[in-house]
Amino acid sequence: MEELLSGLRAAAEPTRLRLLVLCAENELTVTELTTILGQSQPRVSRHLKLLCEGGLLERFREGNWVFYRLARGGRGVARRLVELVSEDDPTVLRDRARLAEIERERERNASAYFARNAHQWAAIRSLHVPEQEVEAALRQFVEQQGVGALLNIGTGTGRMLELFGKRVDHAVGVDQSRDMLAVARVNLERADLRNCTVRHGDMYALPFAVPSFDLVILHQVLHFAERPAEVVAEAARVLRPGGRLVIVDFAPHQLEALREQHAHRRLGFSDDEVQGWLAEAGLSAHAAIHLPGAPLTVAIWPANLTARGLPVEAAHPVLSMLGELQP
Ligand SMILES: C[S@@+](CC[C@H](N)C(=O)[O-])C[C@H]1O[C@@H](n2cnc3c(N)ncnc32)[C@H](O)[C@@H]1O
């Protein structure tokens, strides 16, 4: 009862209820919440503190930014309270519209960044990632078992298609940046990869109506995502039974410059966080692979969608061996 009572007490104030509803939508900073609510920062911070103390929100620091999100633990009091708030409430509608505008603005900034960097992207990437090591580790996912259809979400210059195109029946790269796609098309043509295509699309709403892929790769894309859990769920949606999802991104780091100069939203991810999203998307997560580098560590998080009625090993014998890939 105590948990419920302190949750109810914390939520029983108009601004705090609005904050709760907003943080159920996305992980947000104080600055963003202040902009949406149109209230002073100290006031918003005070309310956020009370919501955290009441067990309804949790805060986490990432470099110079502090994010707030709905508390995951407890008995789901926060989520249930949010569900009681009417979707049609005018204040809620206004807050959500402002949140959507903030998200669009961030996406515009990221798109402008990608457009500016399309041609230099390969060079920028090699500044902070031990690419050969990563690619060697990834190669094993394709080579140990034949892959029919490959989808590369956020394909950029098409590097993953170049790498695996010859080893799969066909491959599709999706990206929201037409500049990136222009570079990818040139690269695929040069490599004579006629079974690979790229198309314009959004990682939150992939242009595929039904499960169509045996392997989906998200390589260095998730740290740009406003809503990474939704990207993972969308990737899982287009997997055929038994299909694999492989996510490659950074382990948690403190390089704030990547945010300021390279439009990163998140400074890496922990295994728990990514594996939680994989589980929520209905996938079985396998042992993460860590490739330590200076200053960034690259992590590979493999998972698969079990064929209905079959245990993981029967659906994909290779996946049962993934733990052995850990260097
Ligand atoms: C860092 S690049 C990585 C490109 C490629 N995966 C690689 O590793 O070479 C990130 C890519 O994600 C794309 N991207 C960002 N947001 C996206 C979205 N909402 N939908 C599709 N692609 C997106 C960008 O346009 C960019 O090409």
The ligand as an SDF file (V2000), in Angstrom:
LIG
                    3D

 27 29  0  0  0  0  0  0  0  0999 V2000
   25.9820    6.5600  -38.5530 C   0  0  0  0  0  0  0  0  0  0  0  0
   25.0920    6.2800  -40.0120 S   0  0  0  0  0  0  0  0  0  0  0  0
   25.3820    4.5330  -40.1350 C   0  0  0  0  0  0  0  0  0  0  0  0
   25.2530    4.0580  -41.5090 C   0  0  0  0  0  0  0  0  0  0  0  0
   25.5390    2.5660  -41.7010 C   0  0  0  0  0  0  0  0  0  0  0  0
   24.6510    1.7250  -40.9220 N   0  0  0  0  0  0  0  0  0  0  0  0
   26.9650    2.2940  -41.4140 C   0  0  0  0  0  0  0  0  0  0  0  0
   27.2570    1.8160  -40.3320 O   0  0  0  0  0  0  0  0  0  0  0  0
   27.7940    2.5940  -42.2510 O   0  0  0  0  0  0  0  0  0  0  0  0
   23.4100    6.3530  -39.4480 C   0  0  0  0  0  0  0  0  0  0  0  0
   22.4070    6.2680  -40.5670 C   0  0  0  0  0  0  0  0  0  0  0  0
   21.1180    6.1750  -39.9980 O   0  0  0  0  0  0  0  0  0  0  0  0
   20.2320    6.8970  -40.8400 C   0  0  0  0  0  0  0  0  0  0  0  0
   19.0170    7.2330  -40.0990 N   0  0  0  0  0  0  0  0  0  0  0  0
   18.8940    8.0790  -39.0520 C   0  0  0  0  0  0  0  0  0  0  0  0
   17.6150    8.1650  -38.6660 N   0  0  0  0  0  0  0  0  0  0  0  0
   16.9070    7.3380  -39.4940 C   0  0  0  0  0  0  0  0  0  0  0  0
   15.5300    6.9910  -39.6050 C   0  0  0  0  0  0  0  0  0  0  0  0
   14.5990    7.5330  -38.8000 N   0  0  0  0  0  0  0  0  0  0  0  0
   15.1660    6.1000  -40.5400 N   0  0  0  0  0  0  0  0  0  0  0  0
   16.0690    5.5810  -41.3900 C   0  0  0  0  0  0  0  0  0  0  0  0
   17.3800    5.8750  -41.3380 N   0  0  0  0  0  0  0  0  0  0  0  0
   17.8010    6.7500  -40.4060 C   0  0  0  0  0  0  0  0  0  0  0  0
   21.0280    8.1170  -41.2460 C   0  0  0  0  0  0  0  0  0  0  0  0
   20.5030    8.7480  -42.3950 O   0  0  0  0  0  0  0  0  0  0  0  0
   22.4030    7.5010  -41.4660 C   0  0  0  0  0  0  0  0  0  0  0  0
   22.5790    7.1340  -42.7820 O   0  0  0  0  0  0  0  0  0  0  0  0
  1  2  1  0
  2  3  1  0
  2 10  1  0
  3  4  1  0
  4  5  1  0
  5  6  1  0
  5  7  1  0
  7  8  2  0
  7  9  1  0
 10 11  1  0
 11 12  1  0
 11 26  1  0
 12 13  1  0
 13 14  1  0
 13 24  1  0
 14 15  1  0
 14 23  1  0
 15 16  2  0
 16 17  1  0
 17 18  1  0
 17 23  2  0
 18 19  1  0
 18 20  2  0
 20 21  1  0
 21 22  2  0
 22 23  1  0
 24 25  1  0
 24 26  1  0
 26 27  1  0
M  CHG  2   2   1   9  -1
M  END
$$$$
